[in-house]
């Protein structure tokens, strides 16, 4: 019996194993322990699946095929029951996730040299906001996928609690910590007591004071940035001459959302946009939208938007180049514009962090440390919003993208030995 910790993320994934009793992350792709949660079905090679950066490169190289990313976001949504076209086949989206999880498992087993049959699987505090039944169904679906991938013993741990275990491994004193795990698809909080003596306890239930989660994450920030800065260049907001109505929003929202980009790549959508372009007050913009759909450039736009978001985490402004759509086409974005576009979301994160502290029965000044993890915690306005929930607390950071996987692996050692 061999255990592992699996962090299947919206944007990136990692898997940790126990080597000589110590948790280590398995190299998944060219020595990297973090692999983008992306899969590309290569139609030029009999729909062979490739993963991670290789999947993204195949798409950018314009190989004939199907790129899928942010698969975790469909758990708990109506999309989980859908099928998708892969070449001449239509397969369940759950099978797509299974193929990806199997790839993670196989690569970790190759690194370790033996089969993995026990897993501590990370999960967000909430797959679905405000619906306990749908939330439970999402976890059950992920458990079924893990079993089909070859795991026999499966346990789930909230991702912020896993991040707490990793933070605690370096702690030298007792602390009350607010863990803020701001990921690609969800944001999760846990208030927990940690310390050198507490980490030896076999049962940590009494140390976990409260947890809270919401379906807000980096993909939401990408979507809002795209709708604010890119989609207007493709005609979002332009008027139709007849009846002076605006262009329909649906194709723009689908293109701006990672999980639904492939939905606009249909002949019916092409025909509809071609007709609308003829009657638009700014036909050149709608013609760009038609080109994006016909050439299947939606994911390239999404990658460019994601890169711009990352640039705005360290710079006051950035240039988002769209020359692959049209020569010299670009969007200039100031960080203040981005902050304004996501202000409603960051405000909700601050309120939820405060609620989590209150649910723990504590005042904000009782929080010693706020530990930030998850790739979206790099966004300055996100950090500021969460810091405002406990202004006197010290801000600490770990590995933005690996703390959860390491914590899950430490918990696997504790659970399974």
The 8 nearest C-alpha neighbors of each residue, nearest first, counted from 0:
[[1, 116, 2, 117, 115, 114, 415, 152],
 [2, 0, 115, 116, 117, 114, 3, 113],
 [3, 1, 117, 118, 115, 411, 116, 415],
 [2, 4, 16, 118, 15, 408, 411, 117],
 [3, 5, 408, 407, 119, 15, 118, 14],
 [6, 4, 14, 120, 7, 404, 121, 119],
 [5, 7, 404, 13, 121, 12, 8, 14],
 [8, 6, 12, 5, 13, 9, 121, 11],
 [9, 7, 12, 11, 10, 6, 71, 36],
 [8, 10, 69, 71, 183, 184, 11, 72],
 [9, 11, 36, 183, 8, 69, 35, 12],
 [12, 10, 35, 36, 8, 34, 9, 33],
 [11, 13, 7, 8, 34, 6, 33, 36],
 [14, 12, 33, 6, 404, 32, 5, 34],
 [15, 13, 5, 4, 24, 6, 25, 404],
 [14, 16, 24, 4, 408, 23, 3, 25],
 [17, 15, 3, 23, 22, 24, 408, 18],
 [18, 16, 22, 21, 20, 23, 19, 3],
 [17, 19, 20, 21, 16, 22, 23, 111],
 [20, 18, 21, 17, 22, 23, 16, 111],
 [21, 19, 18, 17, 22, 412, 416, 16],
 [20, 22, 17, 18, 19, 23, 409, 16],
 [23, 21, 17, 16, 408, 409, 18, 15],
 [24, 22, 15, 16, 17, 21, 25, 18],
 [25, 23, 15, 14, 32, 16, 26, 22],
 [24, 26, 107, 15, 32, 14, 27, 110],
 [27, 25, 32, 30, 31, 28, 24, 110],
 [28, 26, 32, 31, 106, 25, 30, 34],
 [27, 29, 31, 30, 26, 34, 32, 51],
 [30, 28, 31, 27, 26, 32, 52, 34],
 [29, 31, 26, 28, 27, 32, 25, 33],
 [32, 30, 26, 28, 33, 29, 27, 34],
 [31, 33, 26, 27, 25, 24, 13, 30],
 [32, 34, 13, 31, 12, 11, 27, 35],
 [35, 33, 51, 12, 11, 36, 27, 13],
 [34, 36, 11, 51, 37, 10, 12, 52],
 [37, 35, 11, 10, 12, 68, 51, 34],
 [38, 36, 68, 51, 35, 50, 67, 54],
 [37, 39, 50, 67, 54, 49, 66, 51],
 [40, 38, 66, 54, 49, 65, 48, 41],
 [39, 41, 48, 46, 65, 64, 47, 42],
 [40, 42, 46, 64, 47, 43, 44, 39],
 [43, 41, 46, 64, 45, 44, 63, 40],
 [42, 44, 41, 45, 63, 46, 64, 62],
 [45, 43, 42, 41, 46, 47, 40, 48],
 [44, 46, 42, 47, 43, 41, 86, 40],
 [47, 45, 42, 41, 40, 44, 48, 86],
 [46, 48, 41, 40, 45, 44, 49, 42],
 [49, 47, 40, 39, 46, 41, 38, 50],
 [50, 48, 54, 39, 38, 53, 40, 47],
 [51, 49, 38, 54, 53, 37, 39, 52],
 [50, 52, 35, 37, 34, 54, 53, 36],
 [51, 53, 55, 54, 56, 35, 50, 34],
 [52, 54, 56, 51, 55, 50, 57, 49],
 [55, 53, 50, 39, 57, 49, 51, 52],
 [54, 56, 52, 58, 57, 53, 59, 51],
 [57, 55, 59, 53, 58, 54, 60, 52],
 [58, 56, 60, 54, 55, 59, 62, 53],
 [57, 59, 61, 55, 56, 60, 62, 54],
 [58, 60, 56, 61, 57, 55, 299, 62],
 [59, 61, 57, 58, 62, 56, 55, 63],
 [62, 60, 58, 59, 63, 57, 64, 56],
 [61, 63, 60, 57, 58, 64, 41, 43],
 [64, 62, 42, 43, 61, 41, 65, 58],
 [63, 65, 41, 42, 40, 62, 39, 66],
 [64, 66, 40, 39, 67, 41, 85, 63],
 [67, 65, 39, 38, 58, 40, 68, 64],
 [68, 66, 38, 37, 39, 65, 70, 69],
 [67, 69, 37, 70, 36, 38, 257, 66],
 [70, 68, 9, 71, 10, 72, 258, 257],
 [69, 71, 68, 72, 73, 9, 96, 258],
 [72, 70, 9, 73, 69, 74, 8, 7],
 [71, 73, 70, 74, 69, 184, 9, 258],
 [72, 74, 76, 71, 79, 78, 70, 75],
 [75, 73, 137, 72, 76, 71, 79, 126],
 [74, 76, 137, 127, 126, 133, 134, 73],
 [75, 77, 73, 78, 74, 79, 72, 127],
 [78, 76, 79, 80, 75, 73, 81, 74],
 [79, 77, 81, 76, 80, 73, 74, 92],
 [78, 80, 77, 73, 81, 74, 76, 92],
 [79, 81, 78, 77, 82, 91, 92, 93],
 [82, 80, 78, 79, 91, 92, 83, 77],
 [81, 83, 91, 90, 92, 89, 80, 84],
 [82, 84, 89, 90, 91, 85, 92, 81],
 [83, 85, 89, 88, 86, 90, 87, 82],
 [86, 84, 88, 89, 87, 83, 46, 40],
 [87, 85, 88, 84, 42, 46, 64, 89],
 [86, 88, 85, 84, 89, 46, 42, 90],
 [89, 87, 85, 86, 84, 90, 83, 82],
 [88, 90, 84, 83, 82, 85, 87, 91],
 [89, 91, 82, 83, 88, 92, 84, 94],
 [92, 90, 82, 93, 94, 81, 83, 95],
 [91, 93, 95, 94, 82, 81, 79, 83],
 [94, 92, 96, 91, 95, 97, 79, 144],
 [95, 93, 97, 91, 92, 96, 98, 90],
 [94, 96, 92, 98, 93, 97, 99, 91],
 [97, 95, 93, 99, 94, 98, 100, 92],
 [96, 98, 94, 100, 99, 95, 144, 101],
 [99, 97, 95, 101, 96, 100, 94, 102],
 [98, 100, 102, 96, 97, 101, 95, 103],
 [101, 99, 97, 103, 102, 98, 96, 104],
 [102, 100, 104, 148, 98, 103, 99, 105],
 [101, 103, 99, 105, 100, 104, 106, 98],
 [102, 104, 100, 106, 101, 105, 107, 99],
 [103, 105, 101, 107, 102, 106, 108, 100],
 [106, 104, 108, 102, 107, 103, 101, 109],
 [107, 105, 109, 103, 108, 104, 27, 102],
 [106, 108, 110, 104, 25, 109, 105, 111],
 [109, 107, 111, 105, 110, 106, 113, 114],
 [108, 110, 106, 112, 107, 111, 105, 113],
 [111, 109, 107, 108, 112, 25, 106, 26],
 [110, 112, 108, 109, 113, 107, 16, 18],
 [113, 111, 109, 108, 110, 114, 107, 115],
 [114, 112, 108, 111, 115, 109, 1, 110],
 [113, 115, 108, 116, 1, 112, 111, 0],
 [116, 114, 1, 2, 117, 108, 113, 3],
 [115, 117, 150, 151, 1, 0, 2, 114],
 [118, 116, 2, 152, 150, 1, 151, 153],
 [119, 117, 3, 153, 2, 4, 120, 152],
 [118, 120, 154, 4, 411, 155, 407, 153],
 [119, 121, 155, 5, 118, 154, 4, 156],
 [120, 122, 156, 158, 6, 155, 157, 5],
 [121, 123, 157, 158, 156, 155, 124, 120],
 [124, 122, 125, 157, 158, 126, 187, 185],
 [123, 125, 212, 157, 187, 211, 122, 126],
 [126, 124, 212, 127, 123, 213, 128, 134],
 [125, 127, 134, 75, 123, 137, 124, 128],
 [128, 126, 134, 125, 75, 130, 129, 133],
 [129, 127, 130, 213, 125, 214, 126, 134],
 [128, 130, 127, 131, 125, 134, 133, 213],
 [131, 129, 133, 132, 128, 127, 134, 135],
 [130, 132, 134, 133, 135, 129, 127, 128],
 [133, 131, 135, 134, 130, 136, 137, 127],
 [134, 132, 136, 135, 130, 131, 75, 137],
 [133, 135, 131, 127, 137, 126, 132, 136],
 [136, 134, 132, 138, 137, 133, 131, 139],
 [135, 137, 139, 133, 134, 138, 140, 132],
 [136, 138, 75, 140, 134, 74, 135, 139],
 [139, 137, 141, 135, 140, 136, 142, 134],
 [140, 138, 136, 142, 137, 141, 135, 143],
 [139, 141, 137, 143, 138, 142, 136, 144],
 [140, 142, 144, 138, 143, 139, 145, 137],
 [143, 141, 139, 145, 144, 140, 138, 146],
 [144, 142, 140, 146, 145, 141, 139, 147],
 [143, 145, 141, 147, 142, 97, 146, 148],
 [146, 144, 148, 142, 143, 147, 150, 141],
 [147, 145, 150, 143, 149, 148, 144, 151],
 [146, 148, 144, 149, 145, 143, 97, 150],
 [147, 149, 145, 101, 146, 97, 144, 150],
 [150, 148, 146, 147, 151, 145, 116, 101],
 [151, 149, 116, 146, 145, 117, 152, 148],
 [150, 152, 116, 117, 146, 153, 149, 118],
 [153, 151, 117, 150, 118, 116, 154, 146],
 [152, 154, 118, 117, 119, 151, 150, 155],
 [155, 153, 119, 120, 118, 156, 152, 117],
 [154, 156, 120, 119, 121, 122, 157, 153],
 [157, 155, 121, 158, 122, 120, 161, 154],
 [158, 156, 122, 160, 123, 124, 159, 121],
 [157, 159, 161, 121, 160, 122, 123, 403],
 [160, 158, 162, 161, 180, 157, 189, 178],
 [161, 159, 163, 162, 158, 157, 189, 164],
 [160, 162, 406, 158, 407, 403, 164, 163],
 [161, 163, 403, 159, 402, 165, 406, 160],
 [164, 162, 160, 166, 161, 165, 167, 159],
 [165, 163, 406, 167, 161, 162, 166, 168],
 [164, 166, 406, 162, 168, 163, 167, 402],
 [167, 165, 163, 168, 164, 169, 162, 170],
 [166, 168, 170, 164, 169, 165, 193, 163],
 [167, 169, 165, 166, 170, 164, 198, 195],
 [170, 168, 167, 166, 171, 165, 195, 194],
 [171, 169, 167, 172, 168, 194, 195, 166],
 [170, 172, 195, 169, 194, 173, 167, 168],
 [173, 171, 194, 170, 174, 195, 193, 196],
 [172, 174, 194, 193, 195, 175, 171, 192],
 [175, 173, 193, 192, 176, 367, 194, 172],
 [174, 176, 192, 367, 366, 191, 193, 368],
 [175, 177, 368, 191, 190, 369, 366, 367],
 [176, 178, 190, 369, 189, 370, 179, 368],
 [177, 179, 370, 189, 188, 159, 369, 176],
 [180, 178, 188, 371, 187, 370, 181, 372],
 [181, 179, 372, 373, 187, 159, 186, 182],
 [182, 180, 186, 373, 375, 376, 179, 216],
 [183, 181, 373, 216, 375, 185, 184, 374],
 [182, 184, 217, 216, 9, 218, 10, 185],
 [183, 185, 216, 9, 182, 215, 218, 72],
 [186, 184, 214, 216, 215, 182, 213, 183],
 [185, 187, 181, 213, 215, 212, 180, 216],
 [188, 186, 212, 180, 211, 179, 124, 159],
 [189, 187, 179, 211, 178, 210, 159, 212],
 [190, 188, 210, 178, 209, 177, 159, 191],
 [189, 191, 177, 209, 208, 176, 178, 207],
 [192, 190, 207, 176, 208, 206, 175, 189],
 [191, 193, 175, 206, 174, 176, 207, 194],
 [194, 192, 174, 173, 167, 197, 191, 175],
 [193, 195, 173, 197, 172, 196, 170, 167],
 [196, 194, 197, 198, 171, 170, 172, 173],
 [197, 195, 194, 198, 199, 200, 173, 193],
 [196, 198, 194, 199, 200, 195, 193, 203],
 [197, 199, 200, 196, 195, 194, 193, 167],
 [198, 200, 197, 196, 201, 195, 202, 194],
 [199, 201, 202, 198, 197, 203, 196, 413],
 [202, 200, 199, 203, 413, 198, 414, 197],
 [203, 201, 200, 204, 205, 206, 199, 198],
 [204, 202, 206, 205, 200, 201, 207, 197],
 [203, 205, 206, 207, 202, 208, 201, 191],
 [206, 204, 203, 207, 208, 202, 192, 191],
 [205, 207, 192, 203, 204, 191, 208, 193],
 [208, 206, 191, 204, 205, 209, 190, 192],
 [207, 209, 359, 190, 191, 206, 205, 210],
 [210, 208, 359, 190, 189, 207, 358, 355],
 [211, 209, 189, 188, 355, 190, 124, 212],
 [212, 210, 188, 187, 355, 124, 189, 209],
 [211, 213, 187, 124, 125, 186, 188, 123],
 [212, 214, 186, 215, 185, 125, 128, 187],
 [215, 213, 185, 184, 186, 216, 128, 127],
 [216, 214, 185, 213, 186, 184, 219, 344],
 [217, 215, 184, 183, 185, 182, 219, 218],
 [216, 218, 183, 220, 219, 375, 184, 182],
 [217, 219, 221, 220, 183, 216, 184, 222],
 [220, 218, 222, 217, 221, 216, 223, 215],
 [219, 221, 217, 223, 218, 222, 224, 341],
 [222, 220, 218, 224, 219, 223, 305, 225],
 [223, 221, 255, 219, 225, 220, 224, 256],
 [222, 224, 226, 220, 225, 221, 227, 340],
 [225, 223, 227, 221, 222, 226, 228, 220],
 [224, 226, 229, 222, 228, 227, 223, 255],
 [227, 225, 230, 223, 224, 228, 229, 222],
 [228, 226, 224, 225, 223, 229, 230, 340],
 [227, 229, 225, 226, 224, 230, 330, 231],
 [230, 228, 225, 232, 231, 226, 227, 330],
 [229, 231, 233, 226, 232, 235, 225, 228],
 [232, 230, 235, 234, 233, 229, 236, 228],
 [233, 231, 230, 229, 234, 284, 235, 228],
 [234, 232, 284, 288, 230, 231, 287, 285],
 [233, 235, 284, 285, 231, 237, 232, 236],
 [234, 236, 231, 230, 237, 233, 246, 251],
 [237, 235, 245, 234, 246, 231, 238, 248],
 [236, 238, 234, 235, 245, 246, 281, 280],
 [239, 237, 245, 244, 280, 246, 243, 279],
 [238, 240, 279, 244, 243, 241, 278, 280],
 [239, 241, 243, 278, 279, 280, 242, 238],
 [240, 242, 243, 239, 278, 244, 279, 238],
 [243, 241, 244, 240, 239, 238, 245, 278],
 [244, 242, 240, 239, 241, 238, 245, 280],
 [243, 245, 239, 242, 238, 246, 241, 240],
 [246, 244, 238, 237, 239, 236, 247, 243],
 [245, 247, 238, 237, 236, 239, 248, 235],
 [248, 246, 249, 245, 250, 235, 251, 236],
 [247, 249, 251, 250, 252, 246, 235, 236],
 [248, 250, 252, 251, 247, 253, 254, 246],
 [251, 249, 253, 252, 248, 254, 263, 247],
 [250, 252, 254, 253, 249, 248, 255, 230],
 [251, 253, 255, 249, 254, 250, 256, 248],
 [254, 252, 250, 259, 256, 260, 251, 255],
 [255, 253, 260, 251, 252, 256, 297, 250],
 [254, 256, 222, 252, 253, 225, 251, 257],
 [257, 255, 253, 222, 254, 259, 258, 260],
 [258, 256, 259, 260, 69, 255, 68, 218],
 [257, 259, 256, 69, 260, 68, 70, 72],
 [260, 258, 253, 262, 261, 256, 257, 254],
 [261, 259, 254, 253, 262, 257, 258, 263],
 [260, 262, 259, 263, 264, 258, 297, 67],
 [261, 263, 259, 260, 264, 253, 265, 254],
 [264, 262, 261, 265, 260, 268, 250, 292],
 [263, 265, 261, 262, 292, 295, 266, 268],
 [266, 264, 268, 267, 263, 269, 262, 292],
 [265, 267, 269, 268, 270, 264, 271, 293],
 [266, 268, 270, 265, 269, 271, 264, 272],
 [269, 267, 271, 265, 270, 266, 272, 263],
 [270, 268, 266, 272, 267, 271, 273, 265],
 [271, 269, 273, 267, 268, 272, 266, 274],
 [270, 272, 268, 274, 269, 273, 267, 275],
 [271, 273, 275, 269, 274, 270, 276, 268],
 [274, 272, 270, 276, 271, 275, 269, 289],
 [275, 273, 271, 272, 276, 277, 270, 278],
 [274, 276, 272, 278, 277, 273, 279, 271],
 [277, 275, 282, 279, 273, 285, 278, 274],
 [278, 276, 275, 274, 279, 282, 273, 280],
 [277, 279, 275, 276, 239, 240, 280, 241],
 [278, 280, 239, 282, 276, 281, 240, 277],
 [279, 281, 239, 238, 240, 282, 278, 237],
 [282, 280, 279, 283, 284, 237, 285, 234],
 [283, 281, 279, 276, 285, 284, 280, 286],
 [282, 284, 286, 281, 285, 287, 276, 234],
 [285, 283, 233, 234, 287, 286, 282, 281],
 [284, 286, 234, 288, 282, 287, 276, 233],
 [287, 285, 289, 283, 284, 288, 282, 276],
 [288, 286, 290, 284, 285, 289, 233, 291],
 [287, 289, 233, 285, 291, 286, 290, 292],
 [288, 290, 286, 292, 287, 291, 293, 272],
 [289, 291, 287, 293, 288, 292, 294, 286],
 [292, 290, 296, 288, 294, 289, 295, 293],
 [291, 293, 295, 289, 290, 294, 264, 288],
 [292, 294, 290, 295, 291, 289, 269, 264],
 [295, 293, 291, 292, 296, 290, 289, 297],
 [296, 294, 292, 293, 291, 297, 264, 298],
 [295, 297, 291, 299, 294, 298, 300, 292],
 [298, 296, 300, 299, 295, 254, 260, 291],
 [297, 299, 301, 300, 296, 302, 260, 295],
 [300, 298, 302, 296, 301, 297, 303, 59],
 [299, 301, 303, 297, 298, 302, 304, 296],
 [300, 302, 298, 304, 299, 303, 305, 297],
 [301, 303, 305, 299, 304, 300, 298, 306],
 [304, 302, 300, 306, 301, 305, 299, 307],
 [305, 303, 307, 301, 306, 302, 300, 225],
 [306, 304, 302, 308, 307, 303, 221, 301],
 [305, 307, 303, 309, 304, 308, 302, 310],
 [308, 306, 310, 304, 305, 309, 319, 311],
 [309, 307, 305, 311, 306, 310, 304, 312],
 [308, 310, 306, 312, 307, 311, 305, 313],
 [311, 309, 307, 312, 308, 313, 314, 306],
 [312, 310, 314, 308, 313, 309, 334, 315],
 [311, 313, 378, 309, 310, 379, 314, 377],
 [312, 314, 311, 310, 315, 309, 379, 378],
 [315, 313, 311, 316, 310, 312, 317, 334],
 [314, 316, 334, 333, 311, 313, 317, 335],
 [317, 315, 333, 334, 314, 332, 311, 318],
 [316, 318, 332, 331, 319, 333, 307, 311],
 [317, 319, 331, 330, 320, 332, 329, 316],
 [318, 320, 330, 329, 307, 331, 317, 321],
 [319, 321, 329, 322, 318, 328, 330, 303],
 [322, 320, 329, 328, 323, 324, 319, 325],
 [321, 323, 326, 325, 324, 328, 327, 320],
 [324, 322, 321, 325, 326, 296, 320, 299],
 [325, 323, 322, 321, 291, 326, 287, 328],
 [324, 326, 322, 328, 323, 327, 321, 287],
 [325, 327, 322, 328, 324, 323, 321, 329],
 [328, 326, 322, 329, 325, 321, 320, 324],
 [329, 327, 321, 325, 322, 326, 320, 330],
 [330, 328, 320, 321, 319, 327, 331, 318],
 [329, 331, 319, 318, 228, 332, 229, 320],
 [330, 332, 318, 317, 319, 329, 333, 316],
 [333, 331, 317, 316, 330, 318, 334, 336],
 [334, 332, 316, 336, 335, 315, 317, 337],
 [333, 335, 337, 315, 336, 316, 311, 338],
 [334, 336, 338, 333, 337, 339, 315, 316],
 [337, 335, 339, 333, 334, 338, 340, 332],
 [336, 338, 334, 340, 339, 335, 224, 341],
 [337, 339, 335, 341, 336, 340, 342, 334],
 [338, 340, 342, 336, 337, 341, 335, 343],
 [341, 339, 337, 338, 342, 223, 336, 224],
 [340, 342, 344, 338, 339, 343, 220, 345],
 [343, 341, 339, 345, 344, 340, 338, 346],
 [342, 344, 346, 341, 345, 347, 340, 339],
 [345, 343, 347, 341, 346, 342, 348, 215],
 [346, 344, 348, 342, 347, 343, 381, 384],
 [345, 347, 343, 349, 344, 348, 342, 350],
 [346, 348, 350, 344, 345, 349, 351, 343],
 [349, 347, 345, 351, 346, 350, 352, 344],
 [348, 350, 385, 384, 352, 346, 347, 351],
 [351, 349, 347, 353, 348, 352, 354, 346],
 [350, 352, 354, 348, 353, 349, 347, 355],
 [353, 351, 355, 349, 354, 350, 388, 348],
 [354, 352, 388, 350, 356, 351, 355, 357],
 [353, 355, 351, 357, 356, 352, 358, 350],
 [354, 356, 358, 352, 357, 353, 211, 209],
 [357, 355, 359, 353, 354, 358, 361, 352],
 [356, 358, 354, 360, 359, 355, 361, 353],
 [359, 357, 355, 360, 356, 354, 209, 361],
 [360, 358, 208, 209, 356, 357, 361, 355],
 [361, 359, 357, 358, 356, 362, 208, 209],
 [362, 360, 357, 359, 356, 365, 363, 358],
 [361, 363, 364, 365, 357, 356, 360, 366],
 [364, 362, 389, 365, 366, 361, 356, 388],
 [363, 365, 366, 362, 391, 389, 392, 367],
 [366, 364, 363, 362, 361, 367, 175, 392],
 [367, 365, 364, 175, 368, 392, 176, 363],
 [366, 368, 392, 175, 176, 174, 365, 393],
 [369, 367, 393, 392, 176, 366, 394, 370],
 [368, 370, 177, 394, 176, 178, 395, 393],
 [369, 371, 395, 178, 396, 179, 394, 368],
 [372, 370, 179, 396, 180, 395, 376, 369],
 [371, 373, 399, 180, 376, 179, 397, 181],
 [374, 372, 399, 182, 181, 180, 400, 375],
 [373, 375, 399, 376, 182, 400, 377, 181],
 [376, 374, 377, 181, 217, 182, 373, 378],
 [375, 377, 181, 378, 374, 373, 382, 372],
 [378, 376, 375, 374, 379, 312, 382, 381],
 [377, 379, 312, 381, 376, 380, 375, 382],
 [380, 378, 382, 381, 312, 377, 383, 376],
 [381, 379, 383, 382, 378, 384, 338, 345],
 [382, 380, 384, 378, 379, 383, 345, 376],
 [383, 381, 379, 385, 380, 384, 376, 386],
 [382, 384, 380, 386, 381, 385, 379, 387],
 [385, 383, 349, 381, 387, 382, 386, 345],
 [386, 384, 349, 387, 382, 388, 383, 381],
 [385, 387, 383, 388, 384, 390, 389, 382],
 [386, 388, 390, 384, 385, 389, 383, 349],
 [387, 389, 353, 386, 385, 349, 352, 390],
 [390, 388, 363, 387, 392, 391, 386, 364],
 [391, 389, 387, 392, 386, 388, 363, 364],
 [392, 390, 389, 364, 393, 367, 363, 366],
 [393, 391, 368, 367, 390, 389, 366, 369],
 [392, 394, 368, 369, 367, 395, 391, 390],
 [395, 393, 369, 368, 370, 392, 396, 371],
 [396, 394, 370, 369, 371, 393, 368, 397],
 [397, 395, 371, 370, 372, 398, 394, 399],
 [396, 398, 399, 372, 402, 395, 371, 166],
 [397, 399, 401, 402, 400, 372, 396, 373],
 [400, 398, 372, 373, 374, 397, 401, 402],
 [399, 401, 373, 398, 374, 402, 372, 403],
 [400, 402, 398, 404, 403, 399, 405, 13],
 [403, 401, 162, 405, 398, 404, 165, 406],
 [402, 404, 162, 406, 161, 405, 401, 158],
 [405, 403, 6, 407, 401, 406, 402, 13],
 [406, 404, 408, 402, 407, 403, 165, 409],
 [405, 407, 161, 165, 164, 409, 403, 162],
 [408, 406, 4, 410, 404, 161, 409, 405],
 [407, 409, 4, 411, 405, 410, 406, 15],
 [410, 408, 406, 412, 411, 407, 22, 405],
 [409, 411, 413, 407, 408, 412, 414, 406],
 [412, 410, 408, 414, 409, 413, 119, 415],
 [411, 413, 416, 409, 410, 415, 414, 408],
 [414, 412, 410, 411, 416, 415, 409, 201],
 [415, 413, 411, 412, 416, 410, 201, 119],
 [414, 416, 412, 411, 413, 2, 117, 1],
 [415, 412, 413, 414, 411, 2, 20, 1]]
